[in-house]
Amino acid sequence: MNKLTTAVWEITMGCNMRCKHCGSSCAEALPDELNTSEALEVCDQLKDLGLKVITLSGGEPTTRSDWHIIAKRLVDNGIITSIITNGWLID
């Protein structure tokens, strides 16, 4: 059986831009998106599954106030982590 090694995780459907070139139809975050605790549990489950590489996307991942906490947990779990962002909110 093949193991899951790579994934893309849309951590939010919220986005602060409406780029014409973007194929996503994201705008507002969904009301039932994972909270921080739930997202961190997913991070741990991905580690347990043996995931090696993940890309965080959305929407715009940095519209989540906890995006860096999620990314840190993934990195701490030994998962190579990248992010697709428009960069607007990175300070």
N, C-alpha and C positions, 0 to 999 in steps of 0.2 A: 504494500500500500504506500502510495506517495504521501509524504508529509508536506504540510503547508509551511513554506519557508519565506514567502514574500506576500505583503498585503498593502492595500491602500485603505485608509480609514477616514471617512468623512466625519469629522468630529463635531461638525455643526452644519446646518443649512443656512446660517446667517451670513450675510455678506454686506460690506459697506460700499461696494462699487456695483455698477451695472455695465460691465465691459461688453462691448458689442462682439468682441471676438471670443468670448467665453461661452462654452457649450452648456454650462450649468444654468439652471433656472432658479438659483438661490436668491433669496432676498432677506426674509426674516428667519430667525432661529425658530425651530419647531417647538411647540410647548412641551413635548414629551422627550426632548433630548436628554441624554444621560447627564446626571449631576457629577460632580467631581469624584465622589466616592465610588459611584458605579463605573465611571471611566477608568479609575485606577484598578478596579477589580478586573476589568477587561484587559488592562495592561498585564496583570499577573496571569490571567488565563492564556494570553498570547505567548507569554514566556513558557508556561507549562506545555503548550502545544509545540514548542520548539521553533517558533517564528524567529527568523534571523534578520529580516529587513522590513521596515514599514515606512510608508509615506503618509503623513498627516495632511489632509486636505479638507475641502468643504464644498461649498461656501468658502468663507475666509476664516481659517483656523484661529487667527489672532483676534477675532471678535469675541472669542471665549476668554474670559478673564483668567481661566485656569489652564490655558493651552500649554504654558511652560511647565506646569506641574505634571501634566500628562506626558509631555515629551521627556521630562527628567525621569519619570518612572520607567518609561520604555528603555531609555539609555541605561539606567541603573540595572535593568533586567537583562542587559547585554544585547539589546536589539538595536541594530543600526537604524537610526531614525533621521528622516528628512521631512521637510515641510514644503508644501506648495502654497505660496502666499503672494499677495499683490504688494506686500511690503509697506503698505500705507501706515499701519499701526505699530510697526516696530520702531522703538525709540532707542 
